[in-house]
Amino acid sequence: MNNSILNKLKSLRNRYQEIEILLTQKNIISNRDKLKSLSQEYLKLSEIVKCFIEWEKLETDIKNVHSLFNDIEIQNLVEEELFLFDKRKKVLEKKINELLIPEDPNDKHSCFIEIRAATGGDESSIFAGELFRMYTRYAESCLWKVEIMSTSESEKGGFKEVIAKITGKGACGRLKFESGGHRVQRVPETESQGRIHTSTCTVAIMPVQPNTKIEEINPSDLKIDTFRSSGAGGQHVNTTDSAIRITHIPTGHVVECQDERSQHKNKAKALSILSARVHAEKVEKTHQENAYMRRLLLGSGERSDRNRTYNFPQNRITDHRINLTIYKLNEVLQGKLEFLIEPIIQEYQADILSSLSKSTL
């Protein structure tokens, strides 16, 4: 294990032992807030410290067994014992590395997913629809619930924009690196000469904040308009001003909802999306300061700016952020996103551990 990580672990163990002593002192016990804070920190440190103590004991055992290696009579037994110790050590180090990675509080939350057609006209809208189906199938495989919040359909099929809420533990953590530009290369059905066209869509993943109250957005910062819904829905859609458009004046964010017949329900949906957008903007500013997140997150949606390319003629997907290419396009579009999600999460974790290894403590 790297010396810097060892020093970090020793520092955490010292803090753990310090808190253990503090929790027995009368002035701490009588201070409710301090007691709660220290207890939470103690609990948070307990797992990694226990793993580190076990790792240290294992290191001692390995050294002791190594000292017996020159004894020919038990050499086979020593080799077998060392093999088992080494196997256990690797498992422990993997777990310790995972525990050292800072927890993103948004990772446990549900999320909104917003897919927009960017460059490419009708073909871009059609692809936006295919991306939405891909994410819906992946969500279903994870037993998450998908609720459509707002749609703007294209005449040729697909969506100009679709926003959905994906409810399930860990949804945001699994999907957050999907944010950015998605480029598709294929021959459109309308192309008579068989030429490959390039179109793009943008995807934005926004964490749902369970404790965020809509009231935190100042009502005076909102401009709310009502209008008649358009599209399928029968006579009610054509005669009732149930659709809602909310503009957040300070940021310029605009959200429209018209999928519900009730103006009240459309307003509630629009406010929840707006709240998530405002929060996501704050999170994004933090990510801009984080080199690992900045490398793996948002793009503008221009043809030249893409996180991922879906090449239909070659059944190929390339994630340009981590130089990953797989030839399983059909499977991925059916919702088997783990082929792409796992490698990028592993890359992110490796970046953090590499930084931790280089840091001076």
GUFIKOL-48299 format. One record per residue (C-alpha): residue number from 1; residue in one letter; x negated, y, z. Coordinates in steps of 0.2 Angstrom, whole numbers. Example, Ala and Ser with C-alpha at 12.3 -4.5 7.8 and 13.67 -1.06 7.14 Angstrom:
BEGIN
   num   residuo      px      py      pz
     1         A     -62     -22      39
     2         S     -68      -5      36
# end
This chain:
BEGIN
   num   residuo      px      py      pz
     1         M       0       0       0
     2         N      -6      17      -4
     3         N     -15      27      10
     4         S      -3      42       8
     5         I      12      31       9
     6         L       4      22      24
     7         N       1      39      33
     8         K      19      44      29
     9         L      26      28      37
    10         K      15      31      52
    11         S      22      48      54
    12         L      40      42      53
    13         R      36      29      66
    14         N      28      42      78
    15         R      44      53      76
    16         Y      55      37      79
    17         Q      46      34      95
    18         E      47      52     100
    19         I      66      52      98
    20         E      67      36     108
    21         I      59      45     123
    22         L      70      61     120
    23         L      86      52     120
    24         T      83      46     138
    25         Q      80      64     145
    26         K      94      72     155
    27         N      93      89     146
    28         I      96      80     129
    29         I     110      69     136
    30         S     119      84     142
    31         N     117      94     126
    32         R     131      86     115
    33         D     125      94      98
    34         K     107      90     101
    35         L     111      72     107
    36         K     122      69      91
    37         S     108      76      80
    38         L      94      66      87
    39         S     105      50      87
    40         Q     109      52      69
    41         E      90      55      65
    42         Y      85      40      76
    43         L      98      29      67
    44         K      92      35      50
    45         L      74      31      54
    46         S      77      14      62
    47         E      78       3      46
    48         I      62      10      38
    49         V      52       9      54
    50         K      58      -9      58
    51         C      52     -14      40
    52         F      35      -5      43
    53         I      32     -14      60
    54         E      36     -30      51
    55         W      24     -26      37
    56         E      10     -22      49
    57         K      13     -38      58
    58         L      12     -47      42
    59         E      -4     -38      37
    60         T     -12     -45      54
    61         D      -5     -62      50
    62         I     -13     -62      33
    63         K     -30     -57      40
    64         N     -29     -70      53
    65         V     -25     -84      40
    66         H     -39     -77      29
    67         S     -51     -81      42
    68         L     -47     -99      41
    69         F     -49    -100      23
    70         N     -67    -108      24
    71         D     -61    -123      34
    72         I     -60    -136      20
    73         E     -49    -147      30
    74         I     -34    -135      30
    75         Q     -38    -125      15
    76         N     -22    -131       6
    77         L     -12    -126      20
    78         V     -20    -109      21
    79         E     -17    -106       2
    80         E       2    -111       5
    81         E       3    -100      20
    82         L      -5     -85      11
    83         F       7     -87      -4
    84         L      22     -86       7
    85         F      15     -71      16
    86         D      11     -62       0
    87         K      29     -66      -7
    88         R      36     -59       9
    89         K      25     -44       9
    90         K      30     -39      -9
    91         V      49     -40      -4
    92         L      45     -29      11
    93         E      35     -16       1
    94         K      49     -15     -12
    95         K      62     -12       2
    96         I      51       1      10
    97         N      49      11      -6
    98         E      67      11      -9
    99         L      70      18       9
   100         L      57      31       6
   101         I      66      39      -8
   102         P      76      54      -2
   103         E      95      50      -3
   104         D     105      61     -14
   105         P     122      65      -4
   106         N     131      66     -20
   107         D     126      48     -26
   108         K     140      40     -15
   109         H     154      51     -21
   110         S     166      49     -35
   111         C     164      60     -50
   112         F     172      69     -65
   113         I     165      65     -82
   114         E     167      78     -96
   115         I     164      73    -114
   116         R     164      87    -127
   117         A     162      86    -146
   118         A     147      97    -151
   119         T     140      97    -168
   120         G     147      87    -182
   121         G     165      91    -184
   122         D     178      77    -184
   123         E     164      64    -183
   124         S     158      72    -167
   125         S     176      71    -160
   126         I     178      53    -165
   127         F     162      48    -156
   128         A     167      58    -141
   129         G     182      46    -140
   130         E     171      31    -142
   131         L     160      37    -128
   132         F     175      39    -117
   133         R     180      21    -120
   134         M     163      16    -116
   135         Y     163      24     -99
   136         T     180      18     -96
   137         R     175       0     -99
   138         Y     160       2     -88
   139         A     170      10     -74
   140         E     182      -5     -75
   141         S     168     -17     -74
   142         C     163      -8     -58
   143         L     181      -9     -51
   144         W     182      10     -52
   145         K     198      19     -55
   146         V     199      31     -71
   147         E     211      45     -71
   148         I     212      57     -86
   149         M     213      75     -80
   150         S     213      85     -96
   151         T     212      81    -115
   152         S     210      91    -131
   153         E     213      78    -145
   154         S     206      79    -163
   155         E     218      78    -178
   156         K     206      65    -186
   157         G     205      54    -169
   158         G     195      55    -153
   159         F     193      71    -143
   160         K     187      89    -144
   161         E     186      87    -125
   162         V     191      75    -112
   163         I     189      76     -93
   164         A     192      61     -82
   165         K     190      58     -64
   166         I     181      42     -60
   167         T     185      36     -42
   168         G     174      23     -34
   169         K     159      22     -21
   170         G     143      26     -30
   171         A     150      32     -46
   172         C     141      48     -46
   173         G     124      40     -42
   174         R     126      27     -56
   175         L     132      39     -69
   176         K     123      56     -65
   177         F     109      53     -78
   178         E     122      51     -92
   179         S     123      70     -92
   180         G     116      78    -107
   181         G     116      77    -126
   182         H     121      61    -135
   183         R     117      59    -154
   184         V     126      47    -166
   185         Q     119      42    -183
   186         R     130      33    -195
   187         V     140      33    -211
   188         P     157      41    -207
   189         E     172      33    -215
   190         T     175      48    -225
   191         E     158      48    -233
   192         S     160      42    -251
   193         Q     141      41    -255
   194         G     136      31    -240
   195         R     125      44    -233
   196         I     121      43    -214
   197         H     127      58    -204
   198         T     121      65    -188
   199         S     133      72    -175
   200         T     132      76    -156
   201         C     142      76    -140
   202         T     138      82    -123
   203         V     142      73    -107
   204         A     143      81     -90
   205         I     144      72     -74
   206         M     151      82     -59
   207         P     152      75     -41
   208         V     168      76     -33
   209         Q     166      84     -16
   210         P     178      75      -3
   211         N     175      89      10
   212         T     176     104      -2
   213         K     192     114       0
   214         I     199     123     -15
   215         E     201     138      -4
   216         E     182     140      -4
   217         I     184     147     -21
   218         N     190     165     -18
   219         P     208     167     -26
   220         S     203     185     -32
   221         D     190     177     -43
   222         L     203     167     -53
   223         K     213     172     -68
   224         I     227     160     -70
   225         D     237     159     -86
   226         T     252     148     -90
   227         F     257     142    -108
   228         R     267     129    -117
   229         S     259     112    -119
   230         S     255     106    -136
   231         G     254      89    -144
   232         A     265      73    -140
   233         G     277      73    -126
   234         G     294      77    -132
   235         Q     306      91    -130
   236         H     300      95    -112
   237         V     283      99    -119
   238         N     289     111    -132
   239         T     301     121    -120
   240         T     292     123    -103
   241         D     277     133     -98
   242         S     269     119     -88
   243         A     251     120     -95
   244         I     238     130     -84
   245         R     222     139     -89
   246         I     211     145     -75
   247         T     196     156     -77
   248         H     183     158     -64
   249         I     178     176     -67
   250         P     160     175     -58
   251         T     154     160     -68
   252         G     165     161     -84
   253         H     171     143     -82
   254         V     187     140     -90
   255         V     198     124     -86
   256         E     214     120     -95
   257         C     226     106     -90
   258         Q     242     102     -99
   259         D     244      83     -97
   260         E     256      83     -83
   261         R     274      89     -85
   262         S     273      99     -68
   263         Q     265     116     -68
   264         H     260     112     -50
   265         K     251      96     -54
   266         N     242     104     -69
   267         K     236     118     -57
   268         A     230     106     -44
   269         K     220      96     -57
   270         A     213     112     -65
   271         L     207     118     -48
   272         S     199     102     -43
   273         I     189     102     -59
   274         L     185     120     -57
   275         S     179     117     -40
   276         A     168     102     -46
   277         R     161     113     -60
   278         V     156     127     -48
   279         H     148     115     -36
   280         A     139     106     -50
   281         E     132     122     -56
   282         K     124     125     -39
   283         V     117     107     -39
   284         E     110     109     -57
   285         K     100     125     -51
   286         T      93     114     -37
   287         H      89     101     -50
   288         Q      80     113     -61
   289         E      67     115     -47
   290         N      65      96     -46
   291         A      53      90     -60
   292         Y      60      72     -59
   293         M      78      77     -61
   294         R      74      91     -74
   295         R      65      78     -85
   296         L      80      67     -85
   297         L      95      78     -85
   298         L     105      91     -95
   299         G     103      96    -113
   300         S     112     109    -124
   301         G     120      97    -137
   302         E     111     104    -152
   303         R     105      91    -165
   304         S      87      93    -160
   305         D      91      92    -141
   306         R      97      75    -136
   307         N      95      63    -122
   308         R     100      47    -132
   309         T     103      42    -150
   310         Y     115      29    -155
   311         N     110      22    -172
   312         F     124      12    -179
   313         P     115       5    -195
   314         Q     101      -3    -185
   315         N     112      -7    -169
   316         R     100       3    -160
   317         I     100      15    -144
   318         T      85      25    -139
   319         D      84      35    -123
   320         H      71      48    -127
   321         R      68      53    -109
   322         I      60      37    -105
   323         N      56      31    -122
   324         L      67      16    -121
   325         T      74       7    -136
   326         I      86      -7    -136
   327         Y      95     -16    -150
   328         K     112     -19    -141
   329         L     122      -4    -147
   330         N     138     -15    -149
   331         E     137     -22    -131
   332         V     133      -5    -124
   333         L     149       3    -132
   334         Q     159     -12    -125
   335         G     154      -5    -107
   336         K     138     -14    -104
   337         L     129       2     -98
   338         E     117      -7     -86
   339         F     105     -10    -100
   340         L     102       9    -100
   341         I     107      15     -82
   342         E      95       3     -73
   343         P      79       8     -82
   344         I      82      27     -80
   345         I      85      25     -61
   346         Q      70      15     -59
   347         E      60      28     -69
   348         Y      67      42     -57
   349         Q      62      32     -42
   350         A      45      28     -49
   351         D      42      47     -52
   352         I      47      51     -34
   353         L      35      37     -26
   354         S      21      43     -38
   355         S      23      60     -31
   356         L      24      54     -13
   357         S       8      44     -16
   358         K      -1      60     -22
   359         S       5      71      -8
   360         T      -6      76       6
   361         L       2      73      23
# end
